[in-house]
Each structure stands twice: as structure tokens, then as C-alpha cells.
Amino acid sequence: MTVVLSDLDGVLVDSQASIMRAWRGWGRRHGLEAAAVEAVAHGRPSGEIVAALAPRLDAAEESRALDALQAADTVDVVALPGAADLLRAFGPDRVAVVTSCTAALAEARLRAAGLVPPAVVVTADRLRRGKPDPEGYLLAARELGVDPAECVVLEDAPAGVEAGRAAGMRVVALLTTHAPEELADADERVASVAEWLARGPLSGGRVQR
């Protein structure tokens, strides 16, 4: 039985505008260079990003504030092509969301996008180590009761691709937020979940690199 473990932002929902509004405002408040904030690689827990950009600050406190701000700012968060179809096609027993968001932020974004959360949602506040560590994907596989080899990971960020590969899973990269060469370690690369579904997810086909 093949199951799908999907990242949230950049795969199921487009939340980029909300993410960048929050981070740009945070950067201005703390006097950080705008270029450094713009260049940050997301797809990791926000506390890790805070620690990298401003190690003098309390990463946990700043992370909570950033996540709360984003959870309240979902006006332009929308579902990406194929997201709803994926959740319907695989059903609650064969799909999970694995995200670097907190539970509250993930719920807010799914709700804003009109998507029904699956039964298994693994969020940063449930883990000791975020992506690129495989802990989140391995936990989702355990909670679905499947072997990692039966899992297909849908990811848009290098850290997520690395996490899925480290978990021993097949990784499909979505070209929504990063250049193809940044996702070269994925087994397959597609423009959207809709394209992946149209190809036939169980066919095992690969795109040309």
C-alpha cells in the first residue's frame, strides 16, 4: 500500500505572501538586513531560522510570535492545484501532512485554503528535530502503520527533500518555491500536485533531470 506524506506550504497551500510579510516585518523590527531576510531558506521550523539570523534573540519566544502573526494573517492563503484532489483520492488512511509549522498555524492555513486536514498531521511542536532531520516523516509513517518504503513524500524545499530521502522514502519535488537544481536530490520533479496526480502516482515514472 502506497501512502503520501505531504509538506504543507508550497505543496498543498500557497502561503508565501503571508510568510514573507511576517518575516519582513520581524526583520525590520530587529534591524536586520532586508537581503538576509529575503534570502533565508524556509521549510524549517521558524525557531531555527531565528537562531540563524539573530542568535542574540530568544528563538523560542520570537518563533511563537512569528507563528501567531502568520496564523492571524491568512487572507491570501489558497490551495494549490491538486491539493484537494490529493486528499480526496488517498483518503484519511493513506495521506498525512508533515510540516515545519506549529499545529495552530497548520490548522489556520488548511482552513483558509478550504482543505480538510487528514487524520495524521505532524507539526514542529510534536518533534525534537525539524527538517532536514527525517523524524517527522518517520513519525507519520508509524502513525499510518506503514513501512517507510511504502511512502511517497511531496516536498518543495531542499530541507524537506533531504528529510524524505533520509527517511528512506521516495521523494517528489514540487517546483513551486525553489529552482529545479536546488531539488536535484528528489526522485521526481513536477510543477504541481495536479501534474503528479495526472501522471499516475503509482506508475513510478520520473521526470528527466
C-alpha positions as CSV (number, residue, x, y, z in Angstrom):
1,M,0.0,0.0,0.0
2,T,1.4,3.3,-1.1
3,V,0.8,6.3,1.2
4,V,1.5,10.0,0.6
5,L,3.3,12.2,3.2
6,S,2.9,15.8,2.1
7,D,4.5,19.0,3.2
8,L,2.1,21.9,3.6
9,D,3.4,25.2,2.4
10,G,4.4,25.3,-1.2
11,V,2.8,21.8,-1.8
12,L,-0.8,21.9,-0.6
13,V,-1.2,25.6,0.1
14,D,0.4,28.9,-1.2
15,S,1.2,30.9,1.9
16,Q,4.3,32.6,0.5
17,A,2.9,36.1,0.8
18,S,1.8,35.7,4.4
19,I,5.2,34.1,5.3
20,M,7.2,36.9,3.8
21,R,5.0,39.7,5.3
22,A,5.7,38.2,8.7
23,W,9.4,37.8,8.2
24,R,10.0,41.2,6.6
25,G,8.2,42.9,9.5
26,W,10.1,40.9,12.0
27,G,13.4,41.7,10.3
28,R,12.6,45.5,10.3
29,R,11.8,45.4,14.0
30,H,15.1,43.9,14.8
31,G,17.2,45.9,12.4
32,L,18.2,43.1,10.2
33,E,19.4,43.5,6.6
34,A,16.5,43.0,4.3
35,A,18.6,41.0,1.9
36,A,19.4,38.4,4.7
37,V,15.7,38.0,5.5
38,E,14.8,37.7,1.8
39,A,17.4,35.0,1.2
40,V,16.5,32.8,4.1
41,A,15.6,29.2,3.2
42,H,12.3,28.3,4.7
43,G,10.9,24.8,5.1
44,R,12.4,24.6,8.6
45,P,11.0,25.4,12.0
46,S,10.9,29.2,12.5
47,G,12.9,28.9,15.7
48,E,15.8,27.5,13.7
49,I,15.6,30.4,11.2
50,V,15.5,33.0,14.0
51,A,18.6,31.4,15.7
52,A,20.5,31.6,12.4
53,L,19.5,35.2,11.6
54,A,19.6,36.7,15.1
55,P,21.3,34.5,17.6
56,R,21.1,37.2,20.3
57,L,17.3,36.8,20.4
58,D,15.2,34.3,22.3
59,A,14.5,31.9,19.4
60,A,11.5,30.2,21.1
61,E,9.8,33.5,22.0
62,E,10.4,35.0,18.6
63,S,9.2,31.8,16.9
64,R,5.9,31.9,18.8
65,A,5.3,35.5,17.9
66,L,6.0,34.9,14.2
67,D,3.8,31.8,14.1
68,A,0.9,33.6,15.8
69,L,1.3,36.5,13.4
70,Q,1.1,34.2,10.4
71,A,-1.8,32.3,11.8
72,A,-3.8,35.5,12.0
73,D,-2.7,36.6,8.5
74,T,-4.3,34.1,6.1
75,V,-6.3,36.4,3.8
76,D,-4.4,35.3,0.7
77,V,-3.6,31.7,1.6
78,V,-5.0,29.4,-1.1
79,A,-5.0,25.8,-2.0
80,L,-2.5,24.8,-4.7
81,P,-3.6,22.9,-7.8
82,G,-4.4,19.3,-7.0
83,A,-4.3,19.7,-3.2
84,A,-8.0,18.9,-2.6
85,D,-7.9,16.1,-5.2
86,L,-4.9,14.5,-3.4
87,L,-6.7,14.5,0.0
88,R,-9.8,13.0,-1.6
89,A,-8.0,10.4,-3.7
90,F,-5.9,8.9,-1.0
91,G,-8.3,9.4,1.9
92,P,-7.6,9.7,5.6
93,D,-5.8,6.3,5.9
94,R,-3.3,6.9,3.1
95,V,-2.2,10.5,3.5
96,A,-0.6,12.7,6.2
97,V,0.7,16.2,6.4
98,V,4.2,16.7,7.7
99,T,5.1,20.4,8.2
100,S,7.5,22.7,9.9
101,C,4.5,24.8,11.1
102,T,3.1,24.6,14.5
103,A,-0.3,22.8,14.9
104,A,-2.2,26.1,15.2
105,L,-0.5,27.6,12.1
106,A,-1.1,24.5,10.0
107,E,-4.7,24.4,11.0
108,A,-5.2,28.1,10.2
109,R,-3.6,27.6,6.7
110,L,-5.6,24.5,5.9
111,R,-8.8,26.1,7.0
112,A,-8.1,29.3,5.0
113,A,-7.4,27.2,1.9
114,G,-10.6,25.2,2.3
115,L,-8.8,21.9,2.8
116,V,-9.9,19.2,5.3
117,P,-6.9,18.1,7.4
118,P,-6.1,14.3,7.3
119,A,-6.2,12.3,10.5
120,V,-2.4,12.4,10.8
121,V,-0.8,15.8,10.9
122,V,2.8,16.0,12.1
123,T,3.8,19.5,13.1
124,A,7.0,21.1,14.5
125,D,5.7,21.2,18.1
126,R,5.5,17.4,18.1
127,L,9.1,16.9,17.2
128,R,12.5,17.2,18.7
129,R,14.2,17.8,15.4
130,G,12.8,19.5,12.3
131,K,13.6,19.0,8.7
132,P,16.1,18.1,7.2
133,D,16.0,15.5,10.0
134,P,13.7,12.6,9.0
135,E,12.0,12.4,12.4
136,G,8.7,14.0,11.1
137,Y,8.4,11.7,8.1
138,L,9.2,8.6,10.1
139,L,6.6,9.5,12.8
140,A,4.0,10.0,10.1
141,A,4.7,6.6,8.7
142,R,4.4,5.0,12.1
143,E,1.1,6.7,12.8
144,L,-0.2,5.5,9.5
145,G,1.1,2.0,10.2
146,V,3.2,1.6,7.1
147,D,6.9,1.0,6.3
148,P,8.9,4.0,5.1
149,A,9.5,2.2,1.8
150,E,5.7,2.4,1.1
151,C,5.7,6.2,1.5
152,V,5.9,8.9,-1.2
153,V,7.0,12.3,0.1
154,L,5.8,15.5,-1.6
155,E,8.1,18.4,-0.8
156,D,9.0,21.8,-2.2
157,A,12.2,22.7,-0.2
158,P,15.7,21.3,-0.1
159,A,15.4,20.6,3.6
160,G,12.3,18.6,3.1
161,V,13.7,16.6,0.2
162,E,16.7,15.8,2.4
163,A,14.4,14.7,5.2
164,G,12.4,12.4,2.9
165,R,15.5,10.8,1.4
166,A,17.0,10.3,4.9
167,A,13.8,8.5,5.9
168,G,14.2,6.0,3.1
169,M,11.2,7.3,1.2
170,R,10.6,8.2,-2.5
171,V,10.6,12.0,-2.8
172,V,8.6,14.0,-5.4
173,A,9.7,17.7,-5.5
174,L,7.3,20.4,-6.4
175,L,8.8,23.3,-8.4
176,T,6.7,25.9,-6.6
177,T,9.3,27.8,-4.5
178,H,12.8,26.6,-5.5
179,A,14.7,26.2,-8.7
180,P,15.0,22.7,-10.2
181,E,18.7,22.4,-9.5
182,E,18.1,23.0,-5.7
183,L,15.8,19.9,-5.7
184,A,18.1,17.7,-7.7
185,D,18.2,15.0,-5.0
186,A,14.5,14.2,-5.4
187,D,13.4,11.1,-7.3
188,E,10.9,13.1,-9.4
189,R,10.2,16.8,-10.0
190,V,6.8,18.2,-11.1
191,A,5.2,21.6,-11.4
192,S,2.3,20.8,-9.0
193,V,0.4,18.1,-7.2
194,A,-2.1,18.2,-10.0
195,E,0.6,17.3,-12.5
196,W,1.8,14.4,-10.3
197,L,-1.8,13.0,-10.0
198,A,-2.3,13.3,-13.7
199,R,0.9,11.3,-14.4
200,G,-0.4,8.4,-12.2
201,P,1.2,8.5,-8.8
202,L,1.7,4.7,-8.7
203,S,3.4,4.4,-12.0
204,G,6.9,5.2,-10.7
205,G,7.7,7.4,-13.7
206,R,10.4,10.0,-13.3
207,V,11.0,13.3,-14.9
208,Q,14.1,14.0,-16.9
209,R,16.7,15.9,-15.0
